[in-house]
Every structure is written in C-alpha cells, then in structure tokens.
Amino acid sequence: MSNSYTLHISGAPPEWFDKLYELATQLPTHTLTTGDAPTVEAASALYDRVTPDAKHLLRLAVQGNGRALGADFREQRGEGRLNGATTSLARATRTLTSQGNWPSSIPAVLTSTKAGPEGWRKTHAFHMPAALVPVFRTAIHQHDKGGAGAQSIVGHLADVYMKAGHAPQDATEYAQEFLELHADDLAAWLAHRAASST
C-alpha cells in the first residue's frame, strides 16, 4: 500500500516542521523526500556571495544547530544590521536559483520566527532546516580552511566599505569591483613583495 501526500502548511513555527519530519522518518518502511538537497559546493557559492553580516548569521545558525537568535546577532554585530544580512541571503539565494546553482525547492536558507520578547519589530530567531545544517557546516569549514582566498579578501574589504557607511549589498559590490579593477596592480605588488623577501 502506498500513499502520497503533499502538505501546504502556513503559520506553523519552524520547529513544528522538524518534529513532523522526525515523526515521519520513524515509520518502519518509508520513502520521504524533502526536495533537492543543495551540495556543499552550492552552499559555498551562496556563502561566498553574501555580506559579512549574512555570513555571521549563517554561522550563528550552524553553531545553534539550525537556530540563530536575533538578540545574539544584534549584540555581536550591532542594531540595525539584521535587515541587510537577510536581504543579502535572499538575493544570493534568488540569484543562484535563477542560475540553476541552488535548488528551487529551498527558497530560503533561514526562516524568521518573527517578533519575540525583544519587541514586536525585532526578529526573535531564525531557523535553518535540519538538512542544511551539516551542508553549511562543511561549507563554512572549507571556507575557513581556505584562509585568505579571494572571497575572504572581498569580505574584509566589504567590511571596510560598511564601516565607511555603505549599505551591505553595495559594500560587497564595491569590494568586488575594486579587486577586479586593481587585480593587475595587486599582482605586481605581490610579485615585488615576494621578490623583495627572498
């Protein structure tokens, strides 16, 4: 006997979906699909495209096993920066989806739990689906191992632009443009520096 169901549920807290998934996987014989799972490469591509604040929010979600508290983000990164982080994540997800590099079945990496005890206008927490946590954990680990790769440099330069007052999405764009414009000069400087140190 085989039954197939499609559920469309709105308004339930993210934890409810994890409990439903856990319950369904306890059946003795079952096939349960949750859509296409992104690869570590896709998660890395998304991670590399987002602003430093969005990277921090993803890290909080991975460290919290799928839950990032808005209060923790605000305490560590400052008030008023959460909107830029979520906008960056949404844009990167849409871009990668339109390019065919991110599964369309996962339209959002993080889902807001809406207002919490901090106030009606402040997001209480973000939820990352349990299946994405190990994928992003690996992607972030690989990113950290890469050290001073091009995306790491873009992230640091974007931080400088943001400290100068630019919006997060503009800061990342300016950093990428700067590196593209001055790539030859930077290569010459690195070659000169390497020759001088020997």
N, C-alpha and C positions, 0 to 999 in steps of 0.2 A: 504494500500500500504506500502510495506516495502523495503527499500534499504539498502544494506550493503556495506560499503566502507572500504578499507584498504589503508592508505596513507603512503608512504615512502618518507620523505622529508629530504634532507640533505642541510646543509649550512644556514638554517634559524636561526636567533637568538632565544634564549630560550624564550624571551618574546612573540615571534610570536606564539609559541605553546600554551601559556597561553591564548592569545587572541582567538585563534581558538577554544580552549576548552570552553571558556566563551561564544562565539558565538553559538556553538553547543548546549550548555545547555539552551539557550534562546528559543529554538524551543518549541511549545506548547505541543507536545507529543513526547517523545523520550526515547530511551534507549541508553545510551552512556557508554561504558566501556573503561577503560584505562589500563586494565591488573590487575593483582593481586595487592592489596594494602598490604604493609607489616604491621604487627601488631606492637604494642608498644614494645612487647617482642623482636621481631626481630630487631627493631631499637635500643633497649637497648643492645642487643647482639652485634650489629655492633659497637655501641658507646663504649662498653667495650673493644673491640678488637683493637681499633685504638690508635695511639700515641697521646700524649698530644697536639701536633700541629694540628693533624687532628680533635681532639675534639674541639679545638678552632675554626677551620674553620667551623665545623658544627654549633657551637654556633653563629658565625657571620651570617651564612645563616639563621638560625632560627630567630635571632634578626632582620635581614633585611627582614623578611617575604619572604624568598626564594632567597635572593641576598646577596652575600658576596663579598665585594670589595677586590681585591688583594692588593691594596695600604694600606687598613686598616690592613690586616693580616701582611704585611711586617713591618708596623710601630709598631705593637703591639708585634710581635714575632721575628722580625729580617729578614734581607735579606737572601735569600738562603734556607729558611726553607719550602717554599711552596711546592716544589717538593716532599719532604719527606712526607708531610701531604697528598698530593693527592695519592702518592704511597701507603701509609698505607690504605687509604679509598678503593682504587681499590683492594688491596689484601684481605682486610676483606670482601668486597662485594663478590669477587670470591669464597673465602673460604666458606662463609655462603651459597652462592648459590649452591655450589657443595655438601654441607651437607644437602640441602633441607630446610634450615632455612631462606632463603631470596628469594623472587620471582624472577625467571629468567627473567620476563618481565621488570624488573628495573635493568639494568646492571650497572647503575651509579647513585649514590646519588646526586652528584654535576656534572654539566657540565660546562666546561670552555667556556668563551666567547672570548677566545684568546687574542691577543695583544690589548693594549689600549693606552691611551695618555702617559703612563709612559715609553713606549718604545716598540719596536717591539718584544722583547724577554720576556716581562713581561705580565703575565695574568692580564687582566683588572678586571674581575669579575668571580664569579661562580654562577650558577643558580641551585636552588633546585626546583623540581616540586612542584607546589602549594599543591598537595595532600599529600606530605611528610612532609610539614612544621608542621602541628599540631601533627603528629605522633612523629616526633623528638622533638618537644617542650615538649610533655608529657614524652618521654623517658629521656630527659635531666633533666627535673624537678624531676622525680623519682630518677635519679642518684644522683642529688644534695641532695635530702632528705635523701638518704642512708648514707651520711656523710663519715665515714672512713671505708667503706666496702673494701673487698679485691681488687676490681678493682681500687678504689681510691688510695690504697697503691701502687699498681703496677704503676699507673700513676705518683705518686710522685717520686717513685724510678727510673722510666724510665727518668724523668726529670734530676735526678742526673747523670745518665749514659750519657745523651745527653750533659750535661754541661761538662762532662769529655771527650767529643769528639767523642762519639759513634754515629753512624747513628741512626735515629729514630726507624726504624724497629728492629735493633739489640738491642737498649736500652730497648724496651718493652720486647723482648725475654729474655734478661739478667735479667731484673727485675722479670719476672715470674719464671725463673729458680732459682734465688736467694731465692725467697719466698718458692718455693717447696722444695729446698734443706735444708732450715733452719726453716721449719714450726714447727718441734718439739722443737727446741731451743727457738723460739719466743713464743710458747705456754707456755713453762716452765717459761720464763721470765715474761710473763703476769700473770701467776698464782702466782709467787713470788711477783710481784709488787702489785697484789690485796691483797695478804695475809699481806704484809707489811703496807698497807694503812689502815687496819682495826684495 
